[in-house]
Amino acid sequence: TMTIHSEEHIVDVHVRSGVYSSDTIFDYTHGYIATRLFSRNACFIMKIKKEYIPELQEIGHLAFERQTMKDMYSPNNVWAQFQTGNSRLGNVKDWILYGKHIEKLCTGLPLYQ
């Protein structure tokens, strides 16, 4: 499921698929995406690159297309491959940078950038 909070410039994406379940937050105000993979009990954070990540309004449009057509023919499909490396727990400095929504999603979990 996808929830778009236009006034806060936030998109919440919840994938419920057993071992592949995850929650993702697109925080356009702070410019970061955070994905919490439940099977790994970890949070992956990456910077939003405008050339690869659709704008907030475009995500809403793509979600509407997906819902009505059940198939998305768009060059704006977003795929990310995460490679584990060094992790650390977030601190106050991180949460100021990433924002309160990502802090809520990732507090207490190892962070991978």
Secondary structure by P-SEA (a helix, b strand, c coil): cccccccccbbbbbbbcccccccccccccccbbbbbcccccbbbbbcccccccccaaaaaaaaaaaaaacccccccbbbbbbbbcbbbbbcaaaaaaacaaaaaacccccccc
